[in-house]
Amino acid sequence: MARKTRAAGSYAGIRGILKGKGSTPLLLCVLLVVISAFIWWLNIPFIEDIFTVSTITLVMVLGFQLFMGNSGILNWSYVGYVGIGAFASAILSLAPQVKALQIPVMYPFLIDLNLPLPLALLGGALVAAFVAALIAWPLMRLSDAVGAITQFALLIVINVLLAQWQQVTNGPRTFTLGGTRLITLWPALGVALVIIIAVFLFKESSLGLRLRASRDDKHAANSSGINVIAVRYFGYVISAAIGGLAGGLYSHYILSITASSFYMGELFLLLSMAVIGGSMSVSGAFFGTVLVVLCQQGLRQLELIMTRGGFEVSGTTEIVVAVLMIVFLVFKPNGISGGGELSLTTLKKRFGFRRTKTLDSKTPNDKEVAEP
């Protein structure tokens, strides 16, 4: 009897989670798996390549959203940590003889490092998190315009270091991993699923709630006993770690990187995805990535067709995405998601039955009826 009661209680608990906010990561993961299975079934290498890069980009956007969406602070330096993770994981995984041949001036202790891919990806994430942990504490005291300017200045510093540190990154020249791709559709999908769940759990955790409280009213959060600097600090470091992991996935998929790969162009892309989807929700990051990628690829194919026809239309993709972002900021500042999360409850409200009250002519009492 007791076992039946416990089983019933567990079932009711799981059902309650699925009906509430807990259904969000489940729905997003199922949707991503279904799309991946369809892409794999199509078996078109070009489309599979686009989707794999898009999945890696989704991981970047989720890390970007984790701090910006919950703290309300625009983290301009985020893409710098993506670059740090990309170079660090590449150095950790590349064979010593290849590193010695490609970068003869590389520090000897870096040349001797050679880790398996999973450990190299984890190492890239940890290096990015370590750099963020070293410099983030004083930055978390700043917010609004001063904080944004400081973050932008930090991005410039990181980019210059990546572009000029010849003993580590090969300076302004291309850092080539060579060999075969170790990151394909399925490993990228697996990491994306884990990050979707992790970012959502962070949002719903005590730390995430306190971080959002500091976003909504910093002074009220301070008066409630929340250490605003500390919660921002930990959110910033975790965001940098996810960015470093995404950078490692990117470098091992592209197989050749430079410092310019992680600068203003990539930052603009991530920002547009977060803004268009809705920066305050995990679902917004997901659907913003999907919409911008579809728009991007469609416009690039249009540019290619028009170029072949004798028309010079380079830059159309960036212009259209920028205009789209402006339109959303003006008319729908909370993005596609409206700041909310996709869940079974929201789907039921949107597509299911609504319960309204009508007056029965035979009785004075109200009763509920279902309307389609």
C-alpha positions as CSV (number, residue, x, y, z in Angstrom):
1,M,0.0,0.0,0.0
2,A,2.8,2.3,0.9
3,R,4.6,1.5,-2.3
4,K,1.5,2.4,-4.3
5,T,1.1,5.7,-2.4
6,R,4.7,6.6,-3.1
7,A,4.4,5.6,-6.8
8,A,1.2,7.7,-7.1
9,G,3.0,10.6,-5.4
10,S,6.0,10.4,-7.7
11,Y,3.7,10.2,-10.8
12,A,1.8,13.2,-9.6
13,G,5.0,15.1,-9.0
14,I,6.3,14.3,-12.5
15,R,3.0,15.2,-14.0
16,G,3.0,18.5,-12.1
17,I,6.5,19.4,-13.3
18,L,5.6,18.6,-16.9
19,K,2.5,20.7,-16.7
20,G,4.4,23.6,-15.3
21,K,7.7,25.3,-16.1
22,G,9.5,22.0,-16.0
23,S,8.1,21.2,-19.4
24,T,10.1,23.9,-21.1
25,P,13.5,22.1,-21.4
26,L,11.7,18.9,-22.4
27,L,9.8,20.6,-25.2
28,L,12.8,22.4,-26.5
29,C,15.0,19.3,-26.4
30,V,12.3,17.2,-28.1
31,L,11.9,19.9,-30.8
32,L,15.7,20.0,-31.4
33,V,16.0,16.2,-31.6
34,V,13.1,16.0,-34.1
35,I,14.7,18.7,-36.3
36,S,18.1,16.9,-36.0
37,A,16.5,13.5,-37.0
38,F,14.8,15.1,-40.0
39,I,18.1,16.7,-41.1
40,W,19.9,13.4,-40.7
41,W,17.1,11.7,-42.7
42,L,17.5,14.2,-45.5
43,N,21.1,13.2,-45.8
44,I,22.1,16.4,-47.6
45,P,25.7,17.3,-46.5
46,F,25.2,21.1,-47.1
47,I,22.1,21.3,-45.0
48,E,23.7,19.1,-42.3
49,D,26.7,21.4,-42.1
50,I,24.4,24.5,-41.7
51,F,22.4,22.8,-39.0
52,T,25.5,21.6,-37.1
53,V,27.0,25.2,-37.1
54,S,23.5,26.5,-36.0
55,T,23.4,24.0,-33.1
56,I,26.9,25.2,-31.9
57,T,25.6,28.8,-32.3
58,L,22.6,27.9,-30.2
59,V,25.0,26.9,-27.4
60,M,26.7,30.3,-27.7
61,V,23.4,32.1,-27.5
62,L,22.3,30.1,-24.5
63,G,25.4,31.1,-22.6
64,F,24.9,34.7,-23.7
65,Q,21.3,34.7,-22.5
66,L,22.2,33.1,-19.2
67,F,23.9,36.3,-17.9
68,M,22.3,39.0,-20.0
69,G,18.8,37.8,-19.7
70,N,18.9,37.2,-16.0
71,S,21.1,40.2,-15.0
72,G,19.9,42.8,-17.5
73,I,23.5,43.7,-18.2
74,L,24.7,43.6,-21.9
75,N,27.8,41.4,-21.8
76,W,29.8,42.7,-24.7
77,S,32.9,40.7,-23.7
78,Y,31.1,37.4,-24.0
79,V,32.3,36.6,-27.5
80,G,35.9,37.1,-26.2
81,Y,35.4,34.1,-23.9
82,V,34.1,32.1,-26.8
83,G,37.4,32.9,-28.5
84,I,39.5,32.0,-25.4
85,G,37.7,28.6,-25.2
86,A,38.2,28.0,-28.9
87,F,41.9,28.6,-28.8
88,A,42.4,26.8,-25.5
89,S,40.6,23.6,-26.5
90,A,42.4,23.6,-29.9
91,I,45.8,23.8,-28.2
92,L,44.9,21.1,-25.6
93,S,43.7,18.6,-28.3
94,L,46.2,19.3,-31.1
95,A,49.1,16.8,-31.4
96,P,52.5,18.1,-30.1
97,Q,54.3,17.6,-33.4
98,V,51.6,19.6,-35.3
99,K,51.8,22.4,-32.8
100,A,55.6,22.5,-32.9
101,L,55.5,22.7,-36.7
102,Q,52.7,25.3,-37.0
103,I,53.8,27.6,-34.2
104,P,57.6,27.1,-33.5
105,V,57.6,29.8,-30.9
106,M,54.9,28.3,-28.8
107,Y,55.7,27.8,-25.1
108,P,57.1,24.3,-24.6
109,F,54.6,23.4,-21.8
110,L,51.8,24.1,-24.2
111,I,53.3,22.0,-27.0
112,D,53.5,19.0,-24.7
113,L,49.8,19.1,-23.8
114,N,47.7,16.6,-25.7
115,L,44.2,15.7,-24.3
116,P,41.3,13.7,-25.8
117,L,38.6,15.8,-27.3
118,P,36.1,15.7,-24.4
119,L,38.8,16.8,-21.9
120,A,40.0,19.4,-24.3
121,L,36.5,20.9,-24.6
122,L,36.1,20.9,-20.9
123,G,39.6,22.4,-20.6
124,G,38.6,25.2,-22.9
125,A,35.5,26.0,-20.8
126,L,37.5,26.0,-17.6
127,V,40.1,28.3,-19.1
128,A,37.4,30.8,-20.2
129,A,35.8,30.5,-16.7
130,F,39.1,31.0,-15.0
131,V,39.9,34.2,-17.0
132,A,36.4,35.5,-16.2
133,A,36.8,34.7,-12.5
134,L,40.1,36.6,-12.4
135,I,38.8,39.9,-13.8
136,A,35.0,39.9,-13.2
137,W,34.6,40.9,-9.6
138,P,35.3,44.6,-10.0
139,L,33.3,44.7,-13.2
140,M,30.2,43.4,-11.5
141,R,30.0,46.6,-9.4
142,L,29.2,48.5,-12.6
143,S,25.9,48.5,-14.5
144,D,24.0,50.5,-17.1
145,A,26.0,52.6,-19.5
146,V,29.3,52.4,-17.5
147,G,29.1,48.6,-17.3
148,A,28.4,48.2,-21.0
149,I,31.3,50.5,-22.0
150,T,33.6,48.6,-19.7
151,Q,32.5,45.2,-21.1
152,F,33.1,46.6,-24.6
153,A,36.6,47.7,-23.6
154,L,37.3,44.3,-22.2
155,L,36.3,42.7,-25.5
156,I,38.9,44.9,-27.3
157,V,41.6,43.8,-24.8
158,I,40.8,40.1,-25.2
159,N,40.7,40.4,-29.0
160,V,44.1,42.2,-29.2
161,L,45.6,39.5,-27.0
162,L,44.2,36.7,-29.1
163,A,45.4,38.5,-32.3
164,Q,48.9,39.3,-31.1
165,W,50.0,36.6,-28.7
166,Q,52.1,34.6,-31.2
167,Q,53.4,32.1,-28.7
168,V,49.8,30.9,-28.0
169,T,47.4,31.8,-30.8
170,N,49.8,32.1,-33.8
171,G,49.1,35.8,-33.7
172,P,47.2,37.3,-36.7
173,R,47.7,34.2,-38.7
174,T,45.2,31.4,-39.0
175,F,45.4,28.7,-36.3
176,T,44.7,25.4,-38.1
177,L,43.7,22.2,-36.4
178,G,43.9,20.1,-39.6
179,G,42.9,16.4,-39.7
180,T,39.2,15.3,-39.8
181,R,36.3,16.8,-38.0
182,L,35.8,15.4,-34.5
183,I,32.6,17.4,-34.0
184,T,29.7,16.3,-36.1
185,L,25.9,16.7,-35.9
186,W,25.3,14.2,-33.0
187,P,28.1,15.4,-30.6
188,A,27.0,19.0,-31.2
189,L,23.3,18.0,-30.6
190,G,24.3,16.2,-27.3
191,V,26.1,19.2,-25.9
192,A,23.2,21.5,-27.0
193,L,20.6,19.4,-25.1
194,V,22.7,19.4,-22.0
195,I,23.2,23.2,-22.1
196,I,19.4,23.8,-22.7
197,I,18.6,21.9,-19.5
198,A,21.5,23.5,-17.6
199,V,20.6,27.1,-18.5
200,F,17.0,26.5,-17.7
201,L,17.9,25.0,-14.3
202,F,20.1,28.0,-13.6
203,K,17.3,30.3,-14.4
204,E,14.9,28.5,-12.0
205,S,17.6,28.0,-9.3
206,S,18.0,30.2,-6.2
207,L,21.0,31.9,-7.8
208,G,19.0,32.6,-11.0
209,L,16.1,34.0,-9.0
210,R,18.4,36.3,-7.0
211,L,20.1,37.4,-10.2
212,R,16.8,38.3,-11.7
213,A,15.9,40.2,-8.6
214,S,19.0,42.3,-9.0
215,R,18.0,43.0,-12.6
216,D,14.5,44.1,-11.7
217,D,15.5,46.3,-8.7
218,K,19.1,46.4,-7.6
219,H,18.3,48.5,-4.4
220,A,15.4,46.3,-3.4
221,A,17.5,43.2,-3.9
222,N,20.3,44.7,-1.7
223,S,17.8,45.6,1.0
224,S,16.5,42.0,0.9
225,G,19.9,40.6,1.8
226,I,21.0,39.6,-1.7
227,N,24.7,40.1,-2.5
228,V,24.2,41.7,-5.9
229,I,27.9,41.7,-6.8
230,A,28.3,38.0,-5.9
231,V,25.3,36.7,-7.8
232,R,26.3,38.7,-10.9
233,Y,29.9,37.4,-10.5
234,F,28.8,33.7,-10.5
235,G,26.4,34.2,-13.3
236,Y,29.1,35.9,-15.4
237,V,31.6,33.1,-14.8
238,I,29.1,30.4,-15.6
239,S,28.2,32.2,-18.8
240,A,31.9,32.5,-19.8
241,A,32.3,28.7,-19.2
242,I,29.4,27.9,-21.6
243,G,30.9,30.4,-24.1
244,G,34.3,28.7,-23.8
245,L,32.6,25.3,-24.4
246,A,30.8,26.6,-27.5
247,G,34.1,28.0,-28.8
248,G,35.7,24.6,-28.4
249,L,32.9,23.0,-30.4
250,Y,33.2,25.7,-33.1
251,S,37.0,25.4,-33.5
252,H,36.9,21.6,-33.8
253,Y,34.2,21.8,-36.4
254,I,35.6,24.7,-38.5
255,L,39.2,23.4,-38.0
256,S,40.7,26.9,-38.7
257,I,40.2,30.0,-36.5
258,T,41.6,33.5,-36.1
259,A,41.0,36.2,-33.5
260,S,38.7,38.0,-35.9
261,S,36.3,35.0,-35.8
262,F,35.3,36.1,-32.3
263,Y,34.8,39.8,-32.6
264,M,32.2,42.3,-33.6
265,G,30.6,40.2,-36.4
266,E,30.0,37.2,-34.1
267,L,28.9,39.5,-31.3
268,F,26.3,41.2,-33.5
269,L,25.0,37.8,-34.6
270,L,24.6,36.5,-31.0
271,L,23.0,39.8,-29.9
272,S,20.5,39.8,-32.8
273,M,19.4,36.2,-32.0
274,A,18.9,37.0,-28.3
275,V,17.0,40.3,-29.0
276,I,14.8,38.8,-31.7
277,G,13.9,35.7,-29.7
278,G,13.6,37.5,-26.4
279,S,16.7,37.8,-24.1
280,M,14.8,37.1,-20.9
281,S,13.9,33.4,-21.6
282,V,15.6,30.2,-22.7
283,S,12.9,29.7,-25.3
284,G,13.6,33.1,-26.7
285,A,17.3,32.2,-27.2
286,F,16.1,29.0,-29.0
287,F,13.6,30.5,-31.3
288,G,15.7,33.6,-32.0
289,T,18.5,31.3,-33.2
290,V,16.2,29.4,-35.4
291,L,14.7,32.5,-37.0
292,V,18.0,34.4,-37.6
293,V,19.7,31.3,-39.0
294,L,16.8,30.7,-41.4
295,C,16.8,34.4,-42.4
296,Q,20.6,34.4,-42.8
297,Q,20.7,31.3,-45.0
298,G,17.8,32.4,-47.1
299,L,19.4,35.8,-47.8
300,R,22.8,34.3,-48.6
301,Q,21.2,32.1,-51.2
302,L,19.4,35.1,-52.6
303,E,22.7,37.0,-52.7
304,L,24.4,34.2,-54.5
305,I,21.6,34.0,-57.1
306,M,21.7,37.8,-57.7
307,T,25.5,37.8,-57.9
308,R,25.4,35.2,-60.6
309,G,22.8,37.3,-62.4
310,G,25.3,40.3,-62.5
311,F,24.0,42.2,-59.4
312,E,26.3,43.2,-56.6
313,V,24.3,42.8,-53.3
314,S,27.0,41.8,-50.8
315,G,26.1,42.8,-47.2
316,T,22.3,42.4,-47.7
317,T,22.2,39.7,-45.0
318,E,23.7,41.9,-42.3
319,I,21.5,44.9,-43.3
320,V,18.3,42.8,-43.2
321,V,19.1,41.2,-39.8
322,A,20.0,44.6,-38.4
323,V,16.7,46.1,-39.6
324,L,14.8,43.1,-38.2
325,M,16.5,43.6,-34.8
326,I,15.5,47.3,-34.8
327,V,11.9,46.4,-35.7
328,F,11.7,44.0,-32.8
329,L,13.3,46.5,-30.4
330,V,10.7,49.1,-31.4
331,F,7.5,47.1,-31.7
332,K,8.2,43.9,-29.7
333,P,11.1,44.6,-27.2
334,N,10.5,41.3,-25.4
335,G,11.1,39.3,-28.7
336,I,9.2,36.4,-30.1
337,S,8.8,34.7,-26.7
338,G,7.5,37.9,-25.0
339,G,9.8,37.2,-22.1
340,G,8.0,33.9,-21.3
341,E,8.9,30.3,-21.7
342,L,7.4,27.6,-24.0
343,S,5.5,25.1,-21.8
344,L,2.6,22.7,-22.0
345,T,0.5,25.3,-20.1
346,T,1.2,28.0,-22.7
347,L,0.5,25.6,-25.5
348,K,-2.8,24.6,-24.0
349,K,-3.8,28.2,-23.6
350,R,-2.8,29.0,-27.1
351,F,-4.2,26.0,-28.9
352,G,-6.4,24.2,-26.4
353,F,-9.8,25.0,-24.8
354,R,-10.4,28.2,-22.9
355,R,-12.7,28.1,-19.8
356,T,-15.1,31.0,-19.6
357,K,-18.0,31.8,-17.4
358,T,-21.6,32.1,-18.7
359,L,-24.9,32.6,-17.0
360,D,-27.3,29.8,-17.1
361,S,-30.8,31.0,-17.8
362,K,-32.3,28.4,-15.5
363,T,-30.2,29.1,-12.4
364,P,-28.6,32.2,-10.8
365,N,-25.2,30.5,-10.5
366,D,-22.3,30.8,-12.9
367,K,-21.0,27.7,-14.5
368,E,-17.9,27.0,-16.6
369,V,-18.2,25.9,-20.2
370,A,-15.5,24.9,-22.7
371,E,-15.0,27.0,-25.8
372,P,-12.8,25.9,-28.6
